[in-house]
Amino acid sequence: MSEQNIASNSYSVGASDTRPWGSWRVIDAGVGYAVKRITVDPGNILSLQRHQHRSEHWTVVQGHARVHVGDEVLDLGANEAVYIPVEALHRIQNVGEQSMVFIEVQCGAILDENDIERIEDDYGRT
């Protein structure tokens, strides 16, 4: 059976977690997608990571972000967005003095926190 025939989404609306860099909360979820509101504290950065089963769309809604996708580096502000393809190395950093908030839309047949392969991490989680 192909991966597309096995829809798996471990996210549910209202699920949340606190991380060393900030926090996230699921604001919508369904077959093949999950939507998170992610807050990154000033000066913090998420791990350099990739996913085997999902792509992501990030839209900054508050603050200033520096985003790495593959070899590309983008500085984004409110109402600016970036697409992260499946298996692309990526990370996001809050380069402002206030909390940075972005909306993450995950799309894929398997959506789960275990689909995070950390390559580099400032908080020792690799």
CORPE-V954814 format. One record per residue. N is the residue number from 1. RES is the residue in one small letter. SS is DSSP state (hx for helix, st for strand, lp for the rest). Layout:
n = [N:N]
res = [RES:RES]
ss = [SS:SS]
This chain:
n = [1:2:3:4:5:6:7:8:9:10:11:12:13:14:15:16:17:18:19:20:21:22:23:24:25:26:27:28:29:30:31:32:33:34:35:36:37:38:39:40:41:42:43:44:45:46:47:48:49:50:51:52:53:54:55:56:57:58:59:60:61:62:63:64:65:66:67:68:69:70:71:72:73:74:75:76:77:78:79:80:81:82:83:84:85:86:87:88:89:90:91:92:93:94:95:96:97:98:99:100:101:102:103:104:105:106:107:108:109:110:111:112:113:114:115:116:117:118:119:120:121:122:123:124:125:126]
res = [m:s:e:q:n:i:a:s:n:s:y:s:v:g:a:s:d:t:r:p:w:g:s:w:r:v:i:d:a:g:v:g:y:a:v:k:r:i:t:v:d:p:g:n:i:l:s:l:q:r:h:q:h:r:s:e:h:w:t:v:v:q:g:h:a:r:v:h:v:g:d:e:v:l:d:l:g:a:n:e:a:v:y:i:p:v:e:a:l:h:r:i:q:n:v:g:e:q:s:m:v:f:i:e:v:q:c:g:a:i:l:d:e:n:d:i:e:r:i:e:d:d:y:g:r:t]
ss = [lp:lp:hx:hx:hx:lp:lp:st:st:lp:lp:lp:lp:lp:lp:st:st:st:st:lp:lp:st:st:st:st:st:st:st:st:st:lp:lp:st:st:st:st:st:st:st:st:lp:lp:lp:lp:st:lp:lp:st:st:st:lp:lp:lp:lp:st:st:st:st:st:st:st:st:lp:lp:st:st:st:st:st:lp:lp:st:st:st:st:st:lp:lp:lp:st:st:st:st:st:lp:lp:lp:lp:lp:st:st:st:st:st:lp:lp:lp:lp:lp:st:st:st:st:st:st:st:st:lp:lp:st:st:lp:hx:hx:hx:lp:st:st:st:st:lp:lp:lp:lp:lp:lp]
